[in-house]
Structure formats: structure tokens, C-alpha cells
């Protein structure tokens, strides 16, 4: 048995009826914050060239993947092998210059070819944007950056957000804010959320996604 098989068995044991109460209570949604935290800690070790701790943090990120795959397997959706198989097939498919007969000489050529192949891949992709209005945004930035990017697109493209967002309230708040006040309000909101047992990161991310979808629904899809 490989080390990854040992890890998968450990995860299944933690989720078993006689396993760990905390692990048993988790869901895909509840683990999102853990995933963000672990990735952030990994990035920190990379920035510091801290290889001893990088090894540990890579393990913490890996267990998040194993955890989600375990949950999905319990739901009868997919398992870890499916995840590994899909990404392996994608890597081979997107590198025809390595695994096929094509030939590319530079990284720039590889990126161009990668994007061409990616554009043809529709199976199992994320739900498409209704109108493509927000297609330039990365799938999931940290919630504050995600919300800011959505509002930037709304302003830049003059999208119909009134009624979805209280535009008057946004303008009024903007006239009052400075950096110190903004920091204080954000901190106090975060502290209040913590006291209430709420997840501010998840709440903002979900609301920002709702704003994006509601605004898109107001704009007719382009004719094909």
C-alpha cells in the first residue's frame, strides 16, 4: 500500500460512525475556510523558501483534497481515484507536444496551445456565465477581492445593478469612508460574525456570487 492509500484509510476512519465527532460534522461548505487557511499557510512557506515547513503545509493542503473526495465518495458522487484520473487525463490532453506528435519550442507557445485546448473542453466544466459579463474574473478570489472585482465590472460596464445592490447606499457609504474607518468597520463586522458563529468569508463570497448572477440575469444573452 502507498502512503496516499494509508492517508485515505485514515480519513475514512475519521469519518466512520465511531470516528472523530468533528470530522463527522464537516461538509464541503464547512471545509472551505479550512482550505483557504491551509493554502494561505502554504503560500507563506513558499514566499519564505521554508522547505521544512512547506512539506508540512503541502500535507495540510493534501488532506483537504482527500477530505472532500471522501465526502463525495460517501455521497456516491466520485472518489479520490476519479479526481486523480481526471487531472492526469487533463494533463496528458493539454500537453500534446509531450504526449503526442506535436512540437512546441517556447513557454509562450505552450500557453497559447493550452488555452486553445481548454476552450474546447466543456465536459464537467463549471456552470457557465449566463451572459459572459463576468468571465474575466478568476473563479474564486478571496471574498473581499471577489466582491470588489464584481463591483468593478459592474461600474466599468455600467451594468444594471440597482435593485440588486443598494447603489444609493453604496454611494453614501463611499462619501463617508476613509481607510481607517473602513478597516474598523470590516474588523468589527468580522468580530460580530465570529461572536454569532457566522463565517464572514463564506457569507460575502455567496452574496457576491448572488449579485453577479442576478445582474447577469438582467442582461439579455448575446444572439448566437
N, C-alpha and C positions, 0 to 999 in steps of 0.2 A: 504494500500500500504506500502511496505517496504522501508527502506532507499535506498536500491540499485535500486528499481524502480524509486524513486524520482531522483536519480542521472542519470539514463538512460534517463528520460524525459528531464532533464536539458541539457544533451549532445545533444539530438535530437533537442532541441530548439535552441541551439547554432549553429547547422549545418543547420537549416532551412533557406529558402531564405531571411527571414527578421531577421536572427540571427546575429552572430558576423563575420565580414569580415575575421578576422584572422583564426578562426576555419573553416570557409567555404573553405579557400585556402589549408588546410592541406591534406596530403596524407599519406599512410602507410610509404613511404620512408622519407618524411619530418619530421615525428614524431620520427624517430629512435634516433636522437640526444637527443630529449626531454626524451625519455625512459631511455637512458644511464645516463643522468644527474640526473633524479629522483631516479633511482636505486642507484647511487653513493651517493646521499644525504641520502637515507635510510640506506645504509651500515654505513655511518658515525655516525648516531644516534645509531645504534646497537653497534658499537665499543665503544661508549661513555656511553652506558646504559642510554641514554637520552629518557626516555619513553614519556615525554610530547611532544617532537618533533617527536619521532618515530610514534606516532599516526597520526600526520600531514603528514609525509613523506609517510606512508603507503597509505594515501588517494591520494597523488600525483601519486604514482605508480598505484593505482587502476583506476584513471581517464584515464591513458594511455591505460589500457586494455579496458575500456568502450569506449574510443575514437576509437580504432582500430576495435572493434566489431561494432560500429555504422557505420564506413566507409564500412566494409564488408557487413553489412545489406543493406546499400544503393546500393551496387553493386550486391545484390541478391546472395551473396556467403554463408554467415552464419550470425548468430546474437549472442548476449551475452548468451542467453539461450543455444544455441548449444555449446558454449565454456564451460559453467558451466556443462552441461550434459556430455560432453566428458571427462572432467577431473574427474568428480565424478565416471563415469563408469570405468575409468582407475584406480583410487584409489581402488575401490572395486575389480577389476580384479587382481591387483597386491598385494592384501592382502588376499589371500585365507585362511591364518591362522587366520584371524579375521572374515571374512565374509563367509568362507566356513567351511570345516571339517578338514582341515589340522592343524598341530600344530608345531609351531616353538618356540624355547626357547630363542635364543640369537639374538642380532642385526646382528652378522656375518651371521647367517643362513638366516635372512630376506634379507640381501643384495644379497646373492647367489641366493635365490629364485626369488628375484626381477629381477636380470639380466637374469635368465632363461626365465621368462615370457616376459620380454622386447624383448628378442631375437626372440620370436615367433610372435611379433606384427609387421605387415607390413603395415596394412591399415592406410592411411593418414600419413605415415611417411615421413621424409624429403627425397629429391632426393638422392639416394644412390651414394656413390663414385663410379666412373667408375671402378677403379681397387682396391679400398681399401687402396691405398697408404697412404692416409692422415686420415684414420679412427680413429687414436688415438687422433686427435685434438678435443677439445671441439667445439661445433657448431659455437659459435661466441664469441671469446675473444675480448677485446678492440682491435682496429685496429692495433696498433703497436705490441702488443703481438701476434696477429693473424698472421701478416706478418712475424714476427720473427720466430714463430713456423713453418710456412710453409717452410721458408728457412732452418731452422734446419733439417727438414725432407728431404729436397732436398739434403743437404750436407751429412747427415747421411746415406741415402740410395743410394747416388750417382745417383740421378735421372736426366734424360736428360732435363736440363733447358736452355741450351744455345740456343738462338734464341727466347725463351720466356722471359728470363731475359738477360740483357747485362752482362754476367758473368765477362768479362774483365773490364767493368766499375765498377762493384761491388768490384772487387779485387783492382783496382786502388784507389777507394774511401777509401777502408779499410786501405790501407797503409798510407793515409794522416790523417785519423781521430784520434782524441783523444776525451775524454769525453766532454771537454769544447767546442770544435769545433762542435761536434755532437749536443750538446744542443743548441748552437747558430743557426746552420742550421735548426734544427727542429722548433725552435721558429720562425725564420724568414719566413720559408715556411708557418707555421701556420698563421702568421700575414698577409702574402701576400694573402693567401687563404681568410682570413676574409675580406681584403680590396676588393677582387674581388667578394665577395659574394658566395664563394665556401665552401663546407663542407669537411675539410681535413680528418676527421674521416671516413665519408662515402666513400670518394674517395679512400682512402687507403684500406678500407675493400673490396670494389668492385674490385679493381685492384688485391689485394691479392687472392681473390676468382677466378678471371680470370687466374692468374698464376697457381693456384692449378689445375683448370680444364684443362688448356692447357697442363700442364706437364702430368697429368693423361692420356690425350688423346694420348700421345706419347708412352705409355707403354701398351702392349697387355694385355687384361684381362686374368686372370688365367683360365685355362681349368677347366670345371666343370665335 
